[in-house]
Amino acid sequence: MSSLLIDQDGPIVRVTLNRPDVRNAFNEEVVAELAAWAENITRTGARVAVLAGAGTAFCAGADLAWMSRMVTYSFEENVRDAAAMAAMFNALDGLPIPLIGRVQGAALGGGSGLAAVCDIVVAADDATFGFTEVKLGILPAVISPFVVQKIGVSAARELFLTGARFPSGRARELGLVHAVAPERDLDQAVDGYVRELLTSAPGAITGAKRLIAAVANRLPSDVADATADTIARQRVSAEGQDGMRAFLEKRKARWTE
């Protein structure tokens, strides 16, 4: 059985971690399948992706059987294993389309890392997050670049060092989560974001994601020329021309029709 369920309906693709018996914990197969899906997304024609977990949890971190194998790995084997996971997170982080995380139950360790690479996260009001690796004598190393970028150094110091679990309300305060709702209303909240994203130009969304990565932590003066070039190129593109003319002519742009 595949570790993922992938269901595409037109421009919307829903990817569900499909290991509910182990609370959708990571193993080598999950890592490989998520990476392969992310790397082939442009072939699907999808404009929005939703990442969810089957059953009672989003993702509870590393699978126990996988961890039992890690204990016997050499340093070189550990490097290869971690590099594969890093490649998966990088592929998800670099998706050219928006990725919405639908989080219920536990999102621990790598599960919180998955939330960090989502562009938008909607969490149940009773969901639990945590960077719990230090409790096991290890580190949240592979996910750290994405998490620190989302929640900042100060919060990372507290949460990486303590390994403490925290609720979805705190995750929202930190910027890891963007909306909180009762679990029964999660799909409605996710669908609201999906509808909003589908009214935006797909090329502009891809460009906006690249823009954020390019200007993050840079001085405005250092990126002024690049940002001017970026907006100029988008304005003269077919998409930009259609979007601006649609606004001026009070009609729908072609990507909404």
C-alpha positions as CSV (number, residue, x, y, z in Angstrom):
1,M,0.0,0.0,0.0
2,S,1.3,3.5,-0.9
3,S,2.3,5.7,2.0
4,L,0.5,8.6,0.2
5,L,-3.0,9.0,-1.1
6,I,-3.0,11.5,-4.0
7,D,-6.4,12.8,-5.3
8,Q,-6.5,15.5,-7.9
9,D,-9.7,17.4,-8.9
10,G,-8.8,19.8,-11.7
11,P,-6.4,22.4,-10.3
12,I,-6.6,21.1,-6.7
13,V,-4.4,18.2,-5.6
14,R,-4.8,16.7,-2.1
15,V,-1.9,14.6,-0.7
16,T,-2.6,12.5,2.4
17,L,-0.1,10.8,4.5
18,N,-1.6,7.3,4.6
19,R,-0.1,5.5,7.6
20,P,-2.8,6.1,10.3
21,D,-1.8,3.0,12.3
22,V,1.5,4.7,13.2
23,R,0.0,8.3,13.2
24,N,1.5,8.9,9.8
25,A,5.1,8.7,11.1
26,F,8.0,9.1,8.6
27,N,10.0,6.2,7.2
28,E,12.1,5.8,4.1
29,E,9.1,5.2,1.9
30,V,7.2,8.3,3.1
31,V,10.3,10.4,2.4
32,A,10.9,9.0,-1.0
33,E,7.2,9.2,-2.1
34,L,6.8,12.8,-0.9
35,A,10.0,13.8,-2.6
36,A,8.9,12.2,-5.9
37,W,5.5,13.8,-5.8
38,A,7.0,17.3,-5.1
39,E,9.6,16.9,-7.9
40,N,6.9,16.0,-10.5
41,I,4.2,18.5,-9.5
42,T,4.6,20.7,-12.6
43,R,3.5,17.8,-14.8
44,T,0.1,17.6,-13.1
45,G,-1.3,21.0,-13.9
46,A,-2.3,21.5,-10.3
47,R,-2.5,25.1,-9.0
48,V,-3.0,24.4,-5.3
49,A,-1.9,21.5,-3.1
50,V,-3.3,20.4,0.3
51,L,-1.2,18.2,2.6
52,A,-3.0,16.2,5.2
53,G,-2.7,13.1,7.4
54,A,-5.1,10.2,7.6
55,G,-6.7,9.2,10.9
56,T,-6.2,11.0,14.2
57,A,-2.8,12.7,13.5
58,F,-1.1,14.8,10.9
59,C,2.4,13.3,11.4
60,A,3.9,12.1,14.7
61,G,7.6,12.3,13.6
62,A,9.8,9.4,12.9
63,D,8.5,5.8,12.7
64,L,9.8,3.6,15.6
65,A,10.9,0.8,13.2
66,W,12.8,3.4,11.1
67,M,14.4,4.7,14.3
68,S,15.4,1.2,15.3
69,R,17.3,0.8,12.1
70,M,19.0,4.2,12.5
71,V,20.5,3.0,15.8
72,T,22.6,0.5,13.8
73,Y,23.5,2.9,11.0
74,S,27.1,4.0,10.5
75,F,27.9,7.7,10.2
76,E,28.0,7.5,6.4
77,E,24.6,5.7,6.4
78,N,23.1,8.4,8.7
79,V,24.4,11.1,6.3
80,R,22.7,9.4,3.3
81,D,19.5,8.9,5.3
82,A,19.4,12.5,6.5
83,A,20.3,13.9,3.1
84,A,17.3,12.2,1.6
85,M,15.0,13.7,4.1
86,A,16.6,17.2,3.6
87,A,16.0,16.8,-0.1
88,M,12.4,16.0,0.5
89,F,11.9,19.1,2.7
90,N,13.7,21.3,0.2
91,A,11.4,19.9,-2.6
92,L,8.3,20.7,-0.6
93,D,9.6,24.1,0.4
94,G,10.4,24.9,-3.2
95,L,7.0,23.9,-4.8
96,P,6.0,26.4,-7.4
97,I,2.4,26.2,-6.3
98,P,0.9,27.0,-2.8
99,L,1.0,24.2,-0.3
100,I,-1.7,24.2,2.4
101,G,-1.1,22.1,5.6
102,R,-4.2,20.6,7.2
103,V,-3.2,19.6,10.7
104,Q,-5.1,17.6,13.2
105,G,-3.9,15.7,16.3
106,A,-0.1,15.5,16.6
107,A,2.5,17.3,14.5
108,L,5.7,16.4,16.2
109,G,9.4,16.5,15.1
110,G,9.4,16.1,11.4
111,G,5.6,16.6,11.5
112,S,6.1,20.2,12.7
113,G,8.8,20.4,10.0
114,L,6.2,19.6,7.4
115,A,4.1,22.5,8.8
116,A,7.1,24.8,8.5
117,V,7.4,24.1,4.7
118,C,3.7,24.7,4.0
119,D,2.9,28.2,2.8
120,I,-0.4,28.2,4.8
121,V,-1.3,26.0,7.7
122,V,-4.7,25.4,9.1
123,A,-4.7,23.5,12.4
124,A,-7.4,22.0,14.7
125,D,-7.8,23.9,17.9
126,D,-6.7,20.8,19.9
127,A,-3.7,20.0,17.6
128,T,-0.3,19.6,19.3
129,F,3.1,20.7,17.9
130,G,6.6,20.1,19.2
131,F,10.3,19.9,18.2
132,T,10.8,16.9,20.5
133,E,14.1,15.6,19.1
134,V,16.2,16.5,22.1
135,K,14.0,14.3,24.2
136,L,15.4,11.4,22.2
137,G,19.0,12.6,22.3
138,I,19.0,13.9,18.7
139,L,18.4,17.2,17.0
140,P,15.9,18.9,14.7
141,A,18.7,19.5,12.3
142,V,17.2,18.8,8.9
143,I,14.1,20.9,9.6
144,S,15.9,23.7,11.4
145,P,16.4,26.1,8.4
146,F,12.6,26.0,7.6
147,V,11.5,26.2,11.2
148,V,13.8,29.1,12.2
149,Q,12.7,31.0,9.1
150,K,9.1,30.6,10.2
151,I,9.3,31.1,14.0
152,G,12.5,33.0,14.5
153,V,15.6,32.4,16.6
154,S,14.2,33.3,20.0
155,A,11.3,30.8,19.8
156,A,13.6,28.2,18.3
157,R,15.9,28.5,21.3
158,E,13.1,27.8,23.6
159,L,11.3,25.1,21.7
160,F,14.4,23.3,20.2
161,L,16.2,23.2,23.6
162,T,13.2,22.1,25.8
163,G,11.5,19.8,23.3
164,A,8.3,21.0,24.8
165,R,5.0,20.4,23.1
166,F,2.8,23.4,22.4
167,P,-0.8,23.9,21.3
168,S,-2.1,25.3,18.0
169,G,-2.8,28.7,19.5
170,R,0.9,29.1,20.4
171,A,1.8,27.8,17.0
172,R,-0.3,30.6,15.5
173,E,1.3,33.2,17.6
174,L,4.7,32.1,16.4
175,G,3.7,32.1,12.7
176,L,3.9,28.3,12.3
177,V,0.1,28.2,11.9
178,H,-2.0,30.7,10.1
179,A,-5.6,29.7,11.1
180,V,-7.1,27.6,13.9
181,A,-10.5,26.0,13.8
182,P,-12.4,23.1,15.5
183,E,-11.4,19.9,13.8
184,R,-14.9,19.5,12.3
185,D,-14.4,22.8,10.5
186,L,-10.9,22.2,9.2
187,D,-12.0,21.3,5.6
188,Q,-14.2,24.3,5.4
189,A,-11.3,26.5,6.5
190,V,-8.9,24.9,4.1
191,D,-11.4,25.2,1.2
192,G,-11.6,28.9,2.0
193,Y,-7.9,29.3,1.3
194,V,-8.1,27.1,-1.8
195,R,-10.9,29.3,-3.3
196,E,-8.9,32.5,-2.5
197,L,-5.7,31.1,-4.1
198,L,-7.6,30.1,-7.3
199,T,-8.6,33.7,-7.8
200,S,-4.9,34.7,-8.0
201,A,-2.7,34.4,-11.1
202,P,-0.8,31.1,-11.0
203,G,2.4,32.6,-12.5
204,A,2.2,35.5,-10.1
205,I,1.9,33.1,-7.1
206,T,5.0,31.2,-8.3
207,G,6.8,34.5,-8.7
208,A,5.7,35.7,-5.3
209,K,7.1,32.6,-3.7
210,R,10.4,33.1,-5.4
211,L,10.4,36.8,-4.5
212,I,9.9,36.0,-0.8
213,A,12.9,33.6,-0.8
214,A,15.0,36.2,-2.7
215,V,14.4,39.2,-0.4
216,A,14.1,37.4,3.0
217,N,16.7,38.8,5.4
218,R,18.2,41.2,2.8
219,L,18.5,44.9,3.0
220,P,16.1,46.8,0.7
221,S,18.9,48.6,-0.9
222,D,20.6,45.3,-1.8
223,V,17.5,44.0,-3.7
224,A,16.1,47.2,-5.1
225,D,17.4,46.5,-8.7
226,A,16.2,42.9,-8.6
227,T,12.8,43.7,-7.3
228,A,12.3,46.5,-10.0
229,D,13.3,44.0,-12.7
230,T,11.0,41.4,-11.2
231,I,7.9,43.6,-11.3
232,A,8.7,45.0,-14.7
233,R,8.9,41.5,-16.2
234,Q,5.6,40.5,-14.6
235,R,3.8,43.6,-15.8
236,V,4.8,42.9,-19.4
237,S,4.1,39.2,-19.2
238,A,0.9,37.9,-20.8
239,E,-0.5,37.1,-17.4
240,G,0.3,40.5,-16.0
241,Q,-1.2,42.3,-19.0
242,D,-4.4,40.3,-18.8
243,G,-4.7,40.8,-15.1
244,M,-4.2,44.6,-15.2
245,R,-6.5,45.0,-18.3
246,A,-9.2,42.8,-16.6
247,F,-9.1,45.1,-13.6
248,L,-9.4,48.2,-15.7
249,E,-12.1,46.8,-17.9
250,K,-14.0,45.4,-14.9
251,R,-14.0,41.8,-16.3
252,K,-12.6,38.5,-15.0
253,A,-9.0,37.6,-15.7
254,R,-8.6,34.4,-17.7
255,W,-7.2,32.3,-14.9
256,T,-10.5,32.7,-13.0
257,E,-12.8,31.6,-15.8
